[in-house]
Amino acid sequence: MLQTTEHEPNYEGLDNRLALTKNVVMVQYLLSESVLHLYNSPWLLDIWQPHHIKFPKDGETMLQRPSPNSSTEWFNNLDVLNEYLTTHGCESNESYEANRVKVAVIDSGLLEERQGDVNITYRNFVGKRNHAYADNPQHGTNSVDLIRKVYGRADLYVAKVFQGDKADGNTSNYMAEAIKWAISKKVDIISISAGFKEEGHDELEAQIKMATAGGLEPEILVFAAASNWQNISGVAYPASMTDRWNPNPRQNAANFAILGEDVVLDSGAKLVGGTSVSTALAAGLAAKLLDFSRQPDVQSWMSKLSREKMKTKAGMSAILKEMSRNNVSEGYECVAPWEILPARTISGSATRGKVREAMCTIMEKAMKKA
């Protein structure tokens, strides 16, 4: 039973920034804009805008704010890819339909009228209400909608671990309990749009390690947001659990970037750009790729070993590298998911089946490099 003893508010609390440790995706918000990296350890993932990345003399990294058109184009291109990643009638079967990718969303909760939605399991870990903060689940609702914008079939496990945009003295424990719950539900991916300035969250650290360790249980891909401070030196916990990282591009390491600005939900609502957006989109993209690997015809084109490896940090990193191979700017590999489409797709000379088979070949080769 979760203890909910009241504590004084902790204004050091949560924000829209990502951070994590080994095998965990970390999102960093740099100055007024964003950029993404994916290092060998930890896994760092953030927003991208492929134009005009520059490095001021002080070493900080700035990105020009993307225009709405660039965001629209990104999703239009993603729609082309999704046409091939999504099954058509005869490509499905009962086993596939019952085997949805499970994504846990650990955030501010979900609007009450949405908590009973199909394929959503909801749990409130906050317990006794803390009246110091307004109960505002919109942030968590937006995260859910972003994931579904990319992958509509997601089986979602939504955990409420804070009210509004601030943490209290219990929030770290709530998060730890939520991660433990997600592990028990055998989720494939965990998305956490939050981070702490301070360290010392032992139980949270233990649960993150449990989720990402693999071993007897499958490895879970964890995406978590770092703090939205306008300062590259303030990396949120749990990013500081082990390895420190340098936000500038590094040799012999993957430095990825993914969209996170000027994103509009299917409802028409325009979101404020930030790492919480990129975190959810990255989680949704990873879920979409895992879903593809479970489709009946794909299982005949990809080995079981490769399909299993896609569930790991190493495997997903290899696919992201394929998706960014033609979009490198100033040392950053900008993730353009449609890059895994074979060239014949654009010319229209290949059948749907041949395109899907060719995508499997590309992913199979990527897994051999992982």
C-alpha positions as CSV (number, residue, x, y, z in Angstrom):
1,M,0.0,0.0,0.0
2,L,1.5,3.3,-1.1
3,Q,2.1,5.8,1.8
4,T,0.8,9.3,1.1
5,T,2.0,11.3,4.1
6,E,1.9,15.0,3.4
7,H,5.3,16.8,2.9
8,E,6.1,20.4,2.3
9,P,6.2,21.2,-1.4
10,N,9.6,20.7,-3.1
11,Y,10.1,23.5,-5.6
12,E,13.2,21.7,-6.9
13,G,10.7,19.4,-8.7
14,L,9.6,18.2,-12.0
15,D,9.9,19.8,-15.4
16,N,9.7,18.9,-19.0
17,R,13.2,17.6,-19.4
18,L,14.6,14.2,-19.7
19,A,17.4,12.3,-18.2
20,L,18.5,8.9,-17.5
21,T,21.2,6.4,-17.1
22,K,22.5,3.3,-18.7
23,N,20.0,1.9,-21.2
24,V,17.6,4.8,-20.6
25,V,16.7,7.4,-23.1
26,M,17.6,10.9,-21.9
27,V,16.2,14.1,-23.4
28,Q,17.9,17.4,-22.9
29,Y,16.5,20.9,-23.5
30,L,19.2,23.3,-24.6
31,L,18.7,27.1,-24.1
32,S,15.5,28.2,-25.9
33,E,15.6,25.3,-28.4
34,S,16.5,21.7,-28.4
35,V,18.8,19.0,-29.8
36,L,19.1,15.3,-29.4
37,H,22.0,12.9,-28.8
38,L,22.1,9.2,-28.3
39,Y,25.2,8.1,-26.6
40,N,26.4,4.5,-26.0
41,S,25.6,5.1,-22.3
42,P,23.4,6.8,-21.3
43,W,20.8,7.0,-24.1
44,L,20.0,10.6,-24.7
45,L,17.2,11.6,-27.0
46,D,15.7,15.1,-27.7
47,I,14.1,17.4,-30.1
48,W,15.5,18.1,-33.6
49,Q,15.5,20.8,-36.2
50,P,17.9,19.9,-39.0
51,H,18.5,23.5,-40.1
52,H,21.0,25.9,-38.8
53,I,22.5,24.1,-35.9
54,K,25.3,26.4,-34.6
55,F,27.7,26.4,-31.7
56,P,28.3,29.8,-30.0
57,K,31.7,30.6,-28.6
58,D,30.7,29.6,-25.1
59,G,30.2,26.0,-26.3
60,E,26.4,26.0,-25.9
61,T,24.3,24.5,-28.6
62,M,21.4,26.4,-30.1
63,L,18.8,25.5,-32.7
64,Q,16.7,27.8,-34.8
65,R,13.0,27.3,-34.0
66,P,11.4,25.2,-36.7
67,S,8.5,26.6,-38.6
68,P,5.1,25.0,-38.5
69,N,5.6,23.9,-42.1
70,S,8.7,21.8,-41.1
71,S,6.7,20.0,-38.4
72,T,3.8,19.4,-40.8
73,E,6.2,18.1,-43.4
74,W,7.8,15.8,-40.8
75,F,4.4,14.2,-40.0
76,N,3.4,14.0,-43.7
77,N,6.5,12.0,-44.4
78,L,5.9,9.9,-41.3
79,D,2.4,9.1,-42.7
80,V,4.0,7.7,-45.8
81,L,6.1,5.4,-43.8
82,N,3.2,4.4,-41.5
83,E,1.3,3.3,-44.6
84,Y,3.8,0.4,-44.8
85,L,4.4,-0.1,-41.1
86,T,0.7,-0.6,-40.5
87,T,-1.0,-3.9,-41.4
88,H,-3.7,-4.2,-44.0
89,G,-6.5,-6.8,-43.6
90,C,-4.8,-10.0,-44.9
91,E,-1.5,-9.1,-43.2
92,S,-3.0,-9.6,-39.8
93,N,-4.2,-12.5,-37.7
94,E,-5.7,-13.1,-34.2
95,S,-2.4,-13.5,-32.5
96,Y,-1.1,-10.2,-33.8
97,E,-4.3,-8.3,-32.9
98,A,-4.0,-9.6,-29.4
99,N,-0.4,-8.6,-29.0
100,R,-0.3,-4.9,-28.9
101,V,2.9,-3.0,-27.8
102,K,2.5,-1.9,-24.2
103,V,3.6,1.6,-23.3
104,A,3.6,3.0,-19.7
105,V,3.2,6.7,-19.5
106,I,4.4,8.1,-16.1
107,D,3.2,11.6,-15.8
108,S,0.5,13.9,-14.4
109,G,-2.3,11.4,-15.1
110,L,-5.1,11.6,-17.6
111,L,-8.3,13.7,-17.9
112,E,-11.1,11.9,-15.9
113,E,-13.3,11.4,-19.0
114,R,-10.4,9.6,-20.7
115,Q,-9.5,7.2,-18.0
116,G,-11.9,4.6,-19.2
117,D,-10.8,4.7,-22.8
118,V,-10.3,1.5,-24.7
119,N,-6.7,0.1,-24.3
120,I,-5.9,2.4,-21.4
121,T,-5.2,1.1,-17.9
122,Y,-5.1,4.0,-15.4
123,R,-3.6,4.1,-11.9
124,N,-3.2,7.1,-9.5
125,F,-0.1,6.8,-7.3
126,V,-0.4,10.2,-5.7
127,G,-3.0,8.9,-3.1
128,K,-4.0,11.6,-0.7
129,R,-4.4,14.9,-2.4
130,N,-1.8,17.6,-1.9
131,H,-3.7,20.9,-1.9
132,A,-0.5,22.9,-2.5
133,Y,-0.8,22.1,-6.2
134,A,-3.7,22.2,-8.7
135,D,-4.7,18.8,-10.0
136,N,-3.8,19.3,-13.7
137,P,-3.6,16.0,-15.7
138,Q,-3.4,17.8,-19.1
139,H,0.3,17.2,-19.4
140,G,-0.1,13.5,-19.1
141,T,-3.1,13.6,-21.4
142,N,-1.0,15.3,-24.1
143,S,1.7,12.7,-23.7
144,V,-0.8,10.0,-24.3
145,D,-2.2,11.7,-27.4
146,L,1.3,12.2,-28.8
147,I,2.1,8.5,-28.5
148,R,-1.1,7.7,-30.1
149,K,-0.5,10.2,-32.9
150,V,2.5,8.0,-33.9
151,Y,1.2,4.6,-32.8
152,G,-2.6,4.4,-32.5
153,R,-2.6,0.7,-31.4
154,A,-0.7,1.3,-28.2
155,D,-1.9,-0.6,-25.1
156,L,-1.3,2.2,-22.6
157,Y,-0.6,2.0,-18.9
158,V,-1.0,5.6,-17.5
159,A,0.4,6.4,-14.1
160,K,-0.4,9.6,-12.2
161,V,2.7,10.5,-10.1
162,F,2.3,14.2,-9.6
163,Q,-0.3,17.0,-9.6
164,G,0.3,20.1,-11.8
165,D,4.0,20.8,-12.7
166,K,5.7,20.5,-9.3
167,A,7.0,17.6,-7.2
168,D,6.6,17.1,-3.5
169,G,8.5,15.0,-1.1
170,N,6.8,11.8,-2.1
171,T,7.0,12.2,-5.9
172,S,10.2,10.2,-6.3
173,N,8.6,7.3,-4.4
174,Y,5.5,7.6,-6.5
175,M,7.6,7.3,-9.6
176,A,9.4,4.2,-8.3
177,E,6.1,2.6,-7.5
178,A,4.8,3.4,-11.0
179,I,7.9,1.9,-12.6
180,K,7.5,-1.2,-10.5
181,W,3.8,-1.4,-11.6
182,A,4.8,-1.0,-15.2
183,I,7.4,-3.8,-14.9
184,S,4.7,-6.1,-13.4
185,K,2.5,-5.3,-16.4
186,K,5.3,-6.4,-18.7
187,V,5.3,-3.2,-20.7
188,D,7.7,-2.8,-23.6
189,I,8.4,0.9,-23.2
190,I,8.2,3.4,-20.4
191,S,7.8,7.1,-21.1
192,I,8.6,9.6,-18.3
193,S,8.2,13.3,-19.0
194,A,9.9,14.4,-15.8
195,G,13.1,14.9,-14.0
196,F,14.6,16.1,-10.7
197,K,17.4,18.6,-10.0
198,E,18.7,16.7,-7.0
199,E,20.0,13.1,-6.7
200,G,19.5,10.7,-3.8
201,H,16.4,8.9,-5.0
202,D,17.5,5.4,-4.2
203,E,14.2,3.5,-4.7
204,L,13.7,5.3,-8.1
205,E,17.2,4.4,-9.2
206,A,16.7,0.8,-8.2
207,Q,13.4,0.5,-10.2
208,I,15.0,2.1,-13.3
209,K,17.9,-0.4,-13.1
210,M,15.4,-3.2,-12.7
211,A,13.5,-2.1,-15.8
212,T,16.5,-1.7,-18.0
213,A,18.7,-4.6,-16.8
214,G,17.1,-7.3,-18.9
215,G,18.4,-10.6,-17.5
216,L,15.6,-12.9,-16.6
217,E,13.0,-10.3,-17.6
218,P,13.0,-8.6,-21.1
219,E,14.8,-5.3,-21.3
220,I,12.4,-2.3,-21.2
221,L,13.1,0.8,-23.3
222,V,12.8,3.8,-21.0
223,F,12.4,7.3,-22.3
224,A,12.5,10.0,-19.6
225,A,12.5,13.8,-19.8
226,A,15.3,16.0,-18.4
227,S,14.6,19.3,-16.7
228,N,13.6,22.3,-18.9
229,W,16.2,24.6,-17.4
230,Q,17.8,27.0,-19.8
231,N,21.2,25.8,-19.0
232,I,23.2,22.9,-20.3
233,S,24.9,22.2,-17.0
234,G,21.8,21.3,-15.1
235,V,21.1,17.7,-16.0
236,A,18.1,16.3,-14.2
237,Y,18.1,13.1,-12.1
238,P,18.1,10.3,-12.9
239,A,20.6,11.3,-15.6
240,S,23.2,12.0,-13.0
241,M,22.9,8.4,-11.5
242,T,26.1,7.3,-13.2
243,D,27.7,8.6,-16.3
244,R,28.0,12.3,-17.0
245,W,27.6,13.5,-20.6
246,N,28.7,16.3,-22.8
247,P,25.9,17.9,-24.9
248,N,28.2,18.6,-27.8
249,P,28.6,16.0,-30.6
250,R,31.2,13.4,-29.7
251,Q,33.2,11.1,-31.9
252,N,32.5,7.3,-31.7
253,A,29.1,8.0,-30.3
254,A,25.6,8.4,-31.8
255,N,24.2,11.9,-31.5
256,F,20.5,11.7,-32.6
257,A,17.8,14.4,-32.8
258,I,14.0,14.0,-33.1
259,L,11.2,16.5,-33.7
260,G,9.8,18.3,-30.6
261,E,8.7,21.8,-31.7
262,D,5.4,23.2,-33.3
263,V,3.6,19.8,-32.9
264,V,-0.2,19.8,-33.3
265,L,-2.3,17.1,-31.8
266,D,-5.0,15.3,-33.9
267,S,-7.5,17.4,-31.9
268,G,-6.0,20.5,-33.4
269,A,-4.3,21.7,-30.1
270,K,-0.9,23.1,-30.6
271,L,1.6,22.1,-28.0
272,V,4.4,24.2,-26.5
273,G,7.6,22.7,-27.7
274,G,9.9,20.9,-25.3
275,T,11.4,17.7,-24.3
276,S,8.2,16.2,-23.1
277,V,7.0,16.4,-26.7
278,S,10.1,14.7,-28.0
279,T,10.0,12.1,-25.3
280,A,6.5,11.0,-26.2
281,L,7.1,11.0,-29.9
282,A,10.2,8.9,-29.5
283,A,8.3,6.4,-27.4
284,G,5.6,6.3,-29.9
285,L,8.0,5.7,-32.8
286,A,9.8,2.9,-30.9
287,A,6.4,1.3,-30.2
288,K,5.4,1.5,-33.9
289,L,8.6,-0.2,-34.9
290,L,8.1,-3.0,-32.3
291,D,4.5,-3.4,-33.6
292,F,5.9,-3.9,-37.1
293,S,8.2,-6.6,-35.9
294,R,5.3,-8.6,-34.6
295,Q,3.2,-8.7,-37.8
296,P,2.8,-12.1,-39.3
297,D,4.4,-11.5,-42.7
298,V,7.3,-9.6,-41.1
299,Q,8.1,-12.6,-38.9
300,S,8.7,-14.6,-42.1
301,W,11.1,-11.9,-43.4
302,M,13.1,-11.2,-40.2
303,S,14.8,-13.7,-37.9
304,K,13.5,-14.1,-34.4
305,L,16.9,-13.0,-33.1
306,S,16.6,-9.7,-34.9
307,R,13.1,-9.1,-33.8
308,E,14.1,-9.7,-30.2
309,K,17.1,-7.4,-30.5
310,M,14.8,-4.6,-31.7
311,K,13.4,-4.5,-28.1
312,T,16.8,-3.5,-26.7
313,K,18.6,-0.2,-26.5
314,A,21.3,-1.5,-28.9
315,G,18.8,-2.7,-31.4
316,M,16.6,0.4,-31.4
317,S,19.7,2.6,-31.6
318,A,20.8,0.8,-34.8
319,I,17.4,1.4,-36.4
320,L,17.6,5.1,-35.5
321,K,21.0,5.3,-37.1
322,E,19.5,3.9,-40.3
323,M,16.8,6.5,-40.1
324,S,19.3,9.4,-39.8
325,R,22.0,8.2,-42.2
326,N,21.2,10.9,-44.8
327,N,20.3,13.7,-42.3
328,V,23.6,14.6,-40.5
329,S,24.1,18.3,-39.6
330,E,27.1,19.6,-37.5
331,G,27.6,16.2,-36.0
332,Y,24.0,15.5,-35.2
333,E,22.1,12.6,-36.8
334,C,18.5,13.9,-37.3
335,V,16.0,11.0,-37.2
336,A,13.9,10.9,-40.3
337,P,11.9,7.7,-39.9
338,W,10.9,7.4,-43.5
339,E,14.6,6.9,-44.5
340,I,14.1,3.2,-44.0
341,L,11.8,3.1,-47.0
342,P,13.6,1.7,-50.1
343,A,14.1,4.1,-53.0
344,R,11.7,2.2,-55.1
345,T,8.8,3.4,-52.8
346,I,9.0,6.9,-54.1
347,S,9.0,5.9,-57.8
348,G,6.1,3.5,-57.2
349,S,7.8,0.7,-59.0
350,A,7.6,-1.7,-56.1
351,T,4.6,-3.5,-54.7
352,R,3.5,-3.0,-51.1
353,G,4.8,-6.5,-50.2
354,K,8.2,-5.8,-51.7
355,V,8.5,-2.5,-49.9
356,R,7.7,-4.2,-46.5
357,E,10.1,-7.0,-47.3
358,A,12.9,-4.5,-48.2
359,M,12.3,-2.6,-45.0
360,C,12.8,-5.9,-43.1
361,T,16.0,-6.4,-44.9
362,I,17.2,-3.0,-43.9
363,M,16.3,-3.6,-40.2
364,E,17.8,-7.1,-40.3
365,K,21.1,-5.6,-41.5
366,A,20.9,-2.9,-38.8
367,M,20.5,-5.6,-36.1
368,K,23.7,-7.3,-37.2
369,K,25.5,-4.0,-36.5
370,A,23.9,-3.6,-33.0
